[in-house]
Amino acid sequence: MKPDDAIISHILFHPREEEPGFVPEGIRTLTVSGNAEIGGYLHLHPTSDTLLLFFHGNGEIAADYDDISSFFTNCGVSFWIVDYRGYGRSSGLPSYSLMFDDAQALLNDVLRMAQAVGRTFNRILVMGRSLGSASAMFLASRHASQLSGLLLDSPYADGLKLIYRLSGIALNREDLPEFMDNIDLMRTTDLPTLIIHGTIDQIIPVSDARALYNACGNTARRLVEIEGAGHNDLMFRGGDQYWSSIRQHIMQTIQKPIWPE
């Protein structure tokens, strides 16, 4: 079995389109492999030279974050959230391997995108929620020299266990040898890392967050457990604890520029 087989894509991805007539500001698009176009939204901070690239969960779209984008910009960053293929404004069909290819393409496109909006982003952080944690950790494990920090919201550690929890299908490593586990990516990540997780998450248990925290190779790591929070209400139940943790992590980890000043 391959990671891009239809059954795996059906389990991992639940794409949906935007609501008709939804046209917020800051629309950005990028043409990727196969002539697909991925789209999302850039919410600019008035003065910050720091960009946070965000990868959302498998049942979300970038437009879902329009109402809370100001929380991120109030943390001192410009907030760039992009849909996977087949989600929101993006064309094509989502797949496991293309998710990583497109994450790489987005990071490669930062300089061009910044020039297009007349800005310079000297620092970049990556953040992933749920399934999006894989894209964020993939970039962090391979491009630490270009990044300033990693933030994870409800991340999973073991992909095969995630598939079982989502579908009831039990697979072993021999069934899916090319599937990357987040915990392996984390072991090769050397970035200041913040992990936030709910203690009663029934989709991805908090034990996954603890395992990732223990595997993190950077001493500047922090695990924040939100008491009584599940998988889809973490930021709202966490409230100030959630946002202050993000703000503190941003302030502590913005240290080195990605582009020469």
Order of alpha helices (4+ residues) and beta strands (2+ residues): alpha-beta-beta-beta-alpha-beta-alpha-alpha-beta-alpha-beta-alpha-alpha-beta-alpha-beta-alpha-alpha
